[in-house]
Amino acid sequence: MTTLNARIGEVTQRIVARSLSARARYLDRIAGAAAPRPHRQALGCANQAHGFAACGPADKAMLREGQGASIGIVTAYNDMLSAHRPYERYPELIREAARAAGGAALVAGGVPAMCDGITQGEAGMELSLFSRDVIALSTAVALSHQTFDAAVFLGICDKIVPGLVIGALSSGHLPAVFIPSGPMTSGLANTQKSQVRQLFAEGKVGRDALLEAEAKSYHGPGTCTFYGTANTNQMLMDIMGLHLPGASFVAPDTPLRDALTRAAVERALAITALGNDAIAVGRMLDEKAFVNAIVGLHATGGSTNHTLHLVAMAAAGGITLAWDDFSELAEVTPLLARVYPNGAADVNHFHAAGGMAFVIRELLGAGLLHADAQTILGQGLDAYTREPVLGGDGGLVWRDGPTASGEATVLRSAAAPFQPTGGLKVLDGNLGRSVIKTSAVAPERHVIEAPARVFHAQEELQAAFKAGKLTGDFVAVVRFQGPKANGMPELHKLMPPLGVLQDRGQKVALVTDGRLSGASGKVPAAIHVTPEAAEGGAIAKIRDGDQVRVDAVTGRLEVVVPAAEWAARPAAKADLSAHHAGVGRDLFAPFRAAVGPADQGATIFRGVQA
């Protein structure tokens, strides 16, 4: 048996100790909610009748008098978003599978699913992060009828899966199974798409060429194929044991995908409190599961959004994660995957090269995962080194995953990784705290010291770029982009111009209290700076020309200004009223007032979990 890496054990024990009181309260709460018989039968007769009034005769009889389990379906289906369009036919698949296994399934509720790709640079992006907490609230409402013995969750993209997990943990006495829909087939290579974006930023191609490239890249049903937050979510659901093994990256609308969906339903019915193999999601997602998630994040070069989301998800189960946990785990986790924007490949290439079965096998072999962490299979993570295939009768067959990478430019072993650490660092200094992802940044750019150029919106930086004003070396400071200011939008429209300038030979870096997520790419970016500018954080004191040092080697984020001058300097103010109305932003004033800081998950639920 492989010995657990000492750092993994130390960080886990620190999280356990830090979380002891809140976790105990949470476990007591969900223990009190569990029941050994269908809870629906304890409801009043009118309550029960409302619950099955619209069902067909067979489902109605089972729900009224039967002892079978009832599954609640929480769905993020809409047919505008490519990743969620395949979910249109899932409810009927799930209902049929549940009936065949002696249970019933009903759509308990829907949750919103917005796309950051559509809202990039637009007002709607300022609702994006808050949509995670709306999804959690919507999930809690969906399960509030208390007629279900298990729940299955249909969601893929950026804020949707974290929100569903938070909502699932609010009903943590139930088993929870997450059912993915899979990535779209590969289109225009991500590197080509990025090149066209930079050419457009330089004015060398027009809008028609840019739209054609984007349409060829995002071209059909399924998840976008680059390794941003959506596909990082899917990796996490595998390594945390909430998916069936290997389910994440199977293509949508295929026989294998349908077989996996049916098997997921059967598994949800098998692990309710009505039987002998109960697996409550609130107990399953313990400190070991979250440590495994962070290790998986680093090993695959996943999205920095999860320095927010995993913190918020864990808090919903009474577990307190800190950014230092991420940084310390990154130091011992090798980078095993190169998927765009950290390489040229997309997630389909990653899956074909060995995918999650190979990654989990390598991490287990290196002692970097808690092998005994519980999963929906009722087994440890060894089961997740297998992958699904279709047998001759069309049913699922599980086989051992590959023991060697199918493509060394995409996926490597723990013994010969792309780099020895996970490439994520926490930065501290007189500007506050932030995170930086270096897995796609050239080593010679891991330390940048240059004069500040200060902006209060990404549009201001874009205008300066187009006017030819961004000359010489500089650190772009884009502030008043934090959760209290305007909902902490992603700032991806900064990347093409900054990438152009970097390619011209200028030394550039970004410092912001906003987000960049998994597609931050090749420009060094200190993101999620906290305290944020709207809270009077030090980032609000920077002036044009101040020397700013972004040091991903020693973990420092500093402005080089005499201490006395810095202490006396007032923080700048900004008129944010234009960001607080229109496109529904006025409705989110209570969210902006309640939201916590980035290093606590940027969530409105601060202090209410557990």
SULTAFEN-V459979 format. One record per backbone hydrogen bond with DSSP energy under -1.0 kcal/mol. CO is the residue of the C=O (numbers start at 1). NH is the residue of the N-H. If there is no record, write none. Layout:
# SULTAFEN-V459979
co->CO nh->NH
co->CO nh->NH
This chain:
# SULTAFEN-V459979
co->5 nh->9
co->6 nh->10
co->7 nh->11
co->8 nh->12
co->9 nh->13
co->10 nh->14
co->11 nh->15
co->12 nh->16
co->13 nh->17
co->14 nh->18
co->15 nh->19
co->19 nh->23
co->20 nh->24
co->21 nh->25
co->22 nh->26
co->23 nh->27
co->24 nh->28
co->25 nh->29
co->26 nh->30
co->27 nh->31
co->28 nh->32
co->38 nh->41
co->39 nh->42
co->40 nh->43
co->44 nh->48
co->45 nh->49
co->46 nh->50
co->47 nh->51
co->48 nh->52
co->52 nh->55
co->56 nh->60
co->57 nh->61
co->58 nh->62
co->59 nh->63
co->60 nh->64
co->61 nh->65
co->62 nh->66
co->69 nh->104
co->70 nh->149
co->70 nh->150
co->71 nh->106
co->72 nh->152
co->73 nh->108
co->73 nh->109
co->74 nh->154
co->75 nh->111
co->81 nh->85
co->82 nh->222
co->84 nh->87
co->85 nh->88
co->87 nh->90
co->89 nh->93
co->90 nh->94
co->91 nh->95
co->92 nh->96
co->93 nh->97
co->94 nh->98
co->95 nh->99
co->96 nh->100
co->97 nh->101
co->98 nh->103
co->99 nh->102
co->104 nh->71
co->106 nh->73
co->109 nh->75
co->115 nh->119
co->116 nh->120
co->119 nh->122
co->122 nh->125
co->123 nh->126
co->124 nh->127
co->125 nh->128
co->127 nh->131
co->129 nh->132
co->130 nh->134
co->131 nh->135
co->132 nh->136
co->133 nh->137
co->134 nh->138
co->135 nh->139
co->136 nh->140
co->137 nh->141
co->138 nh->142
co->139 nh->143
co->141 nh->144
co->143 nh->146
co->150 nh->72
co->151 nh->177
co->152 nh->74
co->153 nh->179
co->154 nh->76
co->157 nh->161
co->159 nh->163
co->160 nh->164
co->161 nh->165
co->162 nh->166
co->163 nh->167
co->164 nh->168
co->165 nh->169
co->168 nh->171
co->169 nh->172
co->171 nh->174
co->172 nh->282
co->174 nh->281
co->175 nh->151
co->177 nh->153
co->182 nh->223
co->189 nh->193
co->190 nh->194
co->191 nh->195
co->192 nh->196
co->193 nh->197
co->194 nh->198
co->195 nh->199
co->196 nh->200
co->197 nh->201
co->198 nh->202
co->199 nh->204
co->200 nh->203
co->206 nh->210
co->207 nh->211
co->208 nh->212
co->209 nh->213
co->210 nh->214
co->211 nh->215
co->212 nh->216
co->213 nh->217
co->214 nh->218
co->216 nh->188
co->223 nh->184
co->225 nh->347
co->226 nh->228
co->228 nh->232
co->229 nh->233
co->230 nh->234
co->231 nh->235
co->232 nh->236
co->233 nh->237
co->234 nh->238
co->235 nh->239
co->236 nh->240
co->237 nh->242
co->237 nh->243
co->238 nh->241
co->241 nh->376
co->242 nh->178
co->244 nh->247
co->254 nh->258
co->255 nh->259
co->256 nh->260
co->257 nh->261
co->258 nh->262
co->259 nh->263
co->260 nh->264
co->261 nh->265
co->262 nh->266
co->263 nh->267
co->264 nh->268
co->265 nh->269
co->266 nh->270
co->271 nh->279
co->272 nh->275
co->280 nh->284
co->281 nh->285
co->284 nh->286
co->286 nh->290
co->287 nh->291
co->288 nh->292
co->289 nh->293
co->290 nh->294
co->291 nh->295
co->292 nh->296
co->293 nh->297
co->294 nh->298
co->295 nh->299
co->296 nh->300
co->297 nh->302
co->299 nh->336
co->299 nh->337
co->303 nh->306
co->304 nh->307
co->305 nh->308
co->305 nh->309
co->306 nh->310
co->308 nh->312
co->309 nh->313
co->310 nh->314
co->311 nh->315
co->312 nh->316
co->314 nh->317
co->314 nh->319
co->315 nh->318
co->322 nh->325
co->322 nh->326
co->323 nh->327
co->324 nh->328
co->325 nh->329
co->326 nh->330
co->327 nh->331
co->330 nh->422
co->335 nh->418
co->336 nh->412
co->339 nh->342
co->340 nh->227
co->345 nh->340
co->346 nh->350
co->347 nh->351
co->348 nh->352
co->349 nh->353
co->350 nh->355
co->351 nh->354
co->353 nh->406
co->354 nh->358
co->355 nh->359
co->356 nh->360
co->357 nh->361
co->358 nh->362
co->359 nh->363
co->360 nh->364
co->361 nh->365
co->362 nh->366
co->363 nh->368
co->364 nh->367
co->367 nh->5
co->369 nh->371
co->370 nh->373
co->371 nh->381
co->375 nh->378
co->380 nh->383
co->381 nh->384
co->382 nh->385
co->383 nh->386
co->385 nh->401
co->387 nh->399
co->389 nh->397
co->391 nh->394
co->395 nh->391
co->397 nh->389
co->399 nh->387
co->407 nh->410
co->407 nh->411
co->410 nh->338
co->419 nh->335
co->423 nh->438
co->425 nh->436
co->427 nh->434
co->428 nh->557
co->429 nh->432
co->433 nh->530
co->434 nh->427
co->435 nh->527
co->436 nh->425
co->438 nh->441
co->442 nh->445
co->443 nh->446
co->446 nh->552
co->448 nh->550
co->450 nh->548
co->451 nh->475
co->452 nh->545
co->453 nh->477
co->455 nh->479
co->457 nh->461
co->458 nh->462
co->459 nh->463
co->460 nh->464
co->461 nh->465
co->462 nh->466
co->463 nh->467
co->464 nh->469
co->465 nh->468
co->469 nh->471
co->474 nh->509
co->475 nh->453
co->476 nh->511
co->477 nh->455
co->482 nh->486
co->482 nh->488
co->483 nh->487
co->489 nh->515
co->491 nh->494
co->492 nh->495
co->494 nh->498
co->495 nh->499
co->496 nh->500
co->497 nh->501
co->498 nh->502
co->499 nh->503
co->500 nh->504
co->501 nh->506
co->502 nh->505
co->507 nh->474
co->509 nh->476
co->510 nh->526
co->511 nh->478
co->512 nh->529
co->514 nh->528
co->515 nh->491
co->524 nh->510
co->526 nh->512
co->527 nh->435
co->530 nh->433
co->532 nh->535
co->532 nh->537
co->533 nh->536
co->537 nh->540
co->538 nh->541
co->540 nh->572
co->543 nh->546
co->546 nh->452
co->547 nh->560
co->548 nh->450
co->549 nh->558
co->550 nh->448
co->551 nh->555
co->551 nh->556
co->555 nh->428
co->556 nh->551
co->557 nh->431
co->558 nh->549
co->559 nh->561
co->562 nh->566
co->563 nh->567
co->564 nh->568
co->565 nh->569
co->576 nh->579
co->577 nh->580
co->582 nh->585
co->584 nh->587
co->585 nh->588
co->586 nh->589
co->588 nh->592
co->589 nh->593
co->590 nh->594
co->591 nh->595
co->597 nh->600
co->597 nh->602
co->598 nh->601
co->603 nh->596
co->605 nh->608
